[in-house]
């Protein structure tokens, strides 16, 4: 699938995984004999998944699974008990985790698949992630750009299975390098992040543990102009936004007349397309004026999202969007993923990445940083995520509806073919810049 979009909004997502060793007595599922070739990923029936994995459209998997359950559980957990503006990219987290998952086995792999693509088998989850990645990276206009990179510590480079590395290279275009790790590796990682987020996230890590074995990085860059440009008279200066604390903030509101309206018992909203109509900004304004955008998203499920999409009508709507810009840092993703059901991957005694390397490994930390700017021209955003492991329908109306985003609201940037959110965020304040 080739996405054709203009070029005035930009969002980038990076996912980086750092692998170090978990100290165990013996590798799982390995004999005492040295292994010189890759033990192909096998299903419970013993089928060779890497060799026999059938091509599968991510749209087909979405129809038969509940990927959006993961999307909104991840977004909701990120918003829970937070006051600041939040933005996450489930797509980047999916790609990186499934690249890791390709090297997992047994219950470790099953837990990851069940959380990331609920309702899909391990094989379907892997095929889904690979095809979803290809659907984004095949944009010939380069409006959406996806980059992946892998750094492996030189002294243990020989412990990684060639077939595993070939798999992530062929399916995720991962650039793989083996080199000594040092303080310069930190600079190399940060430079990679800076380059692939167009300078919006200049730094993601400060140091590396001596046990770091592999660093896996994924970046998504999204850049699209609004399909219908704002004229000067559509840009309303000196307006007011009531933030989550009830305080008045000065804001510039962007007015447009849109043709897609949503309304459920929980929220109203609209869809505003980006140039090319392949992507759109979906605004979700809670009906309950007493809650913040984060409180709303924390309780917003995939079922709520489906009901919201199903409420779509072609009613005209007066749409007001505030210009806003903020950064967000999330240092609790590892804990969230554990609460969502991925446990073994973080447990040095249970983690099974035996299809990745002969060196036992487990995930020890996951961090994500994001940045977004929405203006009259479009949207710019960037995100970076780090994973660390250790060795081991239409209706006519007389008057248009109005959705005025002048108080806390949620939003998504979605692929309009499937309405799958690439980014999910909240705006509680338009003047506060998160740290």
N, C-alpha and C positions, 0 to 999 in steps of 0.2 A: 504494500500500500504506500503510495507516494503522497505526502502531504504537501499542498501548495498554499503557502501563506505569504503575506506581505512581510514587511520588515520594520516594525516600530515598537514591538514589545519584546522584551527579552527575559527569559527565565532560565536559569541554569541549575542543575543539580549534580552534585558530586557525591559519590559514595566511595569511601575508602575503607578497606579492611586491612588491619594489621594482624598478621598471624604470628604468634609466638608459641612456645611449647608448653604443654601441660605435662607435669611430671607424673608419669605412670610407670608401673613396673613393666608392662608389656603392651605392644600395640594390639588393638582388638581385631579379631577375625583374621589373624595372620599366623602362618605356620612358622616354625623355627628356621625354615629355609629362606635364604635371601631372595628378595623379589626384585627382578630386574625389569619386568614389564608391568604395565598397568592392569590392575584387577578391575575389569569393567564394572561399572555400576549395575547392580542386579536388582530386579524386583523380587518380591517375596517368592515368586515362582521360579526365580533363577534366570530370567530373561536378561539378555544384554541390552541395557537401555541405551547406552551411548551408540552402539552399532545399529540397533534396531528401532530407535526412537522415530515414531511416525510424525511427519510434518502435521502440525495442528494449528489452525487459526486461533489467535487469542480471542477473537470475537465468539468463536464456538465455545471456548472454555468459559468465557464470561456468562454465556447463556446457560451453561450447565453447572455453574458453580456460584459462589458468592464472594468473588474477589473484593467487591465493594464493602463486604463486612470487614475485611482487613483494613481497607482504606479509611473507613470512618471510625473503626476502633482505634487505629493508630492516631488519627487526628484528634479524636475525642480524648484519649488518654494524654495526649500532648497538651491539651487545653485544660485538663482537670486541675483545679486548685491554682490556676495561673491568673494573673491580673493583666499581663502585658499582651500585645498583639502576637499572634502565633501564625507560622506558616510551615508546612511540612510538604515533602514530596514522596508519596507512597510509591510512585513509579521507580524512583532511584533506589529506595530501600528494597523494593522487590528485586530489581536487577542484581544488586550486589548480594543480597541474601541467597538468591537462586544460583549465583555463581559459586558462592560458598557451598550451597546445598548440593551442587553437582558433585562435590567431593565427599558428601556425607553418606552415611549408610545406616541401616537399621532404624531404630526408634528416633535417632537424631534427625534423619532425613524426613521421617513421617511427621514428626512434630513440626518441622519447618514448613512442609507442604500444607499441613492442616491449618496452620495459622495464616500463611501467606496467600494461599488460594483454596479457601474452604470448599469442600465438596469435590475437589479434583484429586486424582491419584497422583502419586509421586511423579510418574511419567508425564501426566497431563500438566502438572505444575511446571515442570522443567520446560516442556514444549511451549506452554503459554508464555513464560518469561522470555524465551528465545524469540518467539514470533512477535510479541509486543515490542521487544527491543528493535527488531528489524523494521516494524511498522513505523517507528519513530526515526530510526537512523537512515531510512531510505528516502528521506526528503531531499530531492535534488536541488531545491533552492537553498539548502543549508539553513533554513529558518529554524529548524530543529536540528541540533547537533548532539550526538551522543559519543562520549569518549570513555574508554576503559583502559586502565593500565595496571600492571602487576610488577612489583619489585620483590625479588626473592633473595634472601641472605645467602651469600656465596657459599659459605661452608656447609650449608645443608641443602643446597640446590639439587644435589643428586638424590634426595629423598622424595622428591615430587614426581608423580607418575606422568609420563609424557602424554598419555591419552587424556588425562584430566586437563592438562595445560592446552592440548590441542582442542579440546572441547570448548573451553572458554574463549580461546582465540578464534575458532571458527564460528561460534554462535554469538559471541559478544564483542568480536574484533579487539580483544584485549592485546595490548602491546606488552610483551613479557621480557623483563630483563633480570639477569642474575648478577649481583654485585656485592661488594663488601658493604656492610651497614656501618655508618658513622654519623657524626654530627652533620656532615654534609648531606646525608640522606634526608634529614629534616628539611633542609633548604630545598632539596630536590622535590620533595613531596609538596611543600608550600608553593614552589614555583609552578608545579603541575596544576595545583588547585587554582592559583592566580590566573594562569593562562586559560584554563578551561571554564572559568567563571567570568571571563572578560574583565578581570581585575576587581571584581566586586567582593571577593573573599580572598584577600591576599595571604591569609595565614590560617591554617587549620590545626597544626600540631606544634608543640614547643620542643618536644623531645621524644625519644624512643626508648622503650625498655631494652635492656641488654638481651632479653629473651625473644625480642621481636624476630619472627622468622619470615613472614610474608606480608606485604602491604598491597591490598587490592583496592583500586580506585574506579569509580564510575561517575561520569558527569553528563548531565542533560542541560542543553542550552535552548531556550525558547525565545524567539524574537518575532513579533507580529504587530502590525499596525491595526487600528480599528478599521472595520469594513466601511463604516460611515463616519467620516471625519467630523470632528467638532469645529464649527465655525466660531468666530470671535464672540458672537452674540450668544453662543451656547455655553460659554465659560463664565460662570457667575462668581464674581469675587465677593469678599466680605460676607460670606454666609456663616451659619453657625452649626457646629456639630456638638451634640451633648454626649460627652464621653461616659465611660462605665461608672465613673464616680459622681455623675450628675453635674459635672463642671462644663461650662460653655467654652468651646474652642473655635477660633477663627479658621475658616476653611474655604477652599475654592471648590464649588460644586460644578460638575460637568453634566449638562442637560442634553438628553436625546429622546427621541420618540421611537420606541422599540415595538416589535410585533410579536414577542413571545412573553406570555405572562404565566406565572405559577401562583397557586394559592392552595394551601392546606389548612387544617385547623391549627398548625403550629407556626406557619410562616407564609409570607408573600415573597415574590421575587420576579426577576426577569433575566433574560439571556441577551447578551450583547456580543455579536460576532466580531471576530478578528478578520482581517482581509483574507479572502479565500474561503471563508466559512468552514474551514476544517477544525477550527478551535474557537472557543467562546468563553466569555467571562459570565459565570452564573452567580447572581447576587441572591442572597437568602436573608431576608429581614425578619427576625423573630416577631411574632405577634405579642408575646409577653414583653412589655416594655420594662419590666422590673428586673430582667436578667441581663447578664453581660453576654457578649458574643461567645466567650469561652464556655460559660455555663450552658449556652444553647448547644454548641458543638459537642460538649462533653456528653450530652444526652441524645445526640442526633445519630441514628443508626442507619444501616444500609436499607432497612425497610422504610424508614422515614424518607430517605433520599429517593427510593423508588416511587413512593407515594407523591413526593414533590414533583418528580419528573412526569408521572402519570397525570398530574393535575394540569399539565401544559395546555394552554389555549392560545389562539391567535388574536386575543384581545390586544388592542393598542394600549401601551403603557407609557406614561411620562416617567422616564428613568433619570434619577439623579445619583451620580457617583462622586464621592469626594476624591480629590487628589490625595494620595498618601504615599508614604515611604517609611519602611522600617527594617530592622534586622532582628533576627531571632536565633537564640542558641538553645539547643536541647541536649542536656547531658544525661538524660534518664531513659534513653531508648532501650538499653539493655534490660533494665528493670521492667519496662513496659512489655517488651517481648516475652520475658519470663512470665509475667502476669497473664499474657495472652495465650501462653501454652508452649513456648519454646524454652524448654528447661535443660535438656541434656546437653545442648550445644554449649552451654555456659558452665557445665559441671566437668571439672577435670577428671573425675572418676567415671563419668558416663558418656562424655562427648565421643562420638564415633565419626571421624573424618578419614576413615581407612580407605576411601576411594580417592583421596587427595594425595596422601603421603604416607610413608612408612613411619614418619615422625608424629607421635600422638599430639593432637592440638585441640584447643577449645577457645571459645570466644570469651574475652574478659571485659570488654567495654565497647559501647557504641555511642558516638557523638554526632550531632547534626547542627550545622549552622546555615541560616538562610537569609536572603535579602530580597526585597521587592520594592519597586517604584511604579505607581500607576499615575499617568498624566494624560493630558488631552491628546497626546500622540499615540500612546499605547501603554504597554506594560513591560517593565524590565525586572527580572528577578534572578537570583542565584541561590544555590544551596550546596552545602558540603556536608558529607556524613563520614564518620570514621568508625570502623569496627576494629577492635583490638582483641587478639587472642593470645594465649600463652602456650608454649611448647606442649606439649601434650594436646399529544388535536386543535379546531378553528371555531370561533363564536363572534357574532357582531354585537357591538354595544354602541349606545348613543354617545357616551363620554368615555374617554380613555381612563384606565386605571392609573394610579400614581404610586410609585414606590420610591420613597425619598430616603436615601441612605445617610441620614443626618443624626444617627444614633448607632450604637454597636450593631454590627452585622457580620455575617459569615460569607465566604465566597469560595468558588472553585474555578479553576481554569481547566476546561474539559475538552476531550477529543469528541467532536460532535457526531462522529459516526457511531460511537458506542456510549457517549456521555460518561466515559470513564474519566475521573478526575486525575490530572497529572499533578496538580497542586491543590491543596486545601488550606484555607487560612481564615483568620478572624481579625476584625478591626474594632478595637475598643477605644482607641484614641488616634487622632490624625496628627497630633503635634508631638507626641512622645516618641522618641527614637529609642528602641530597646538596646540594651547593651549586648 
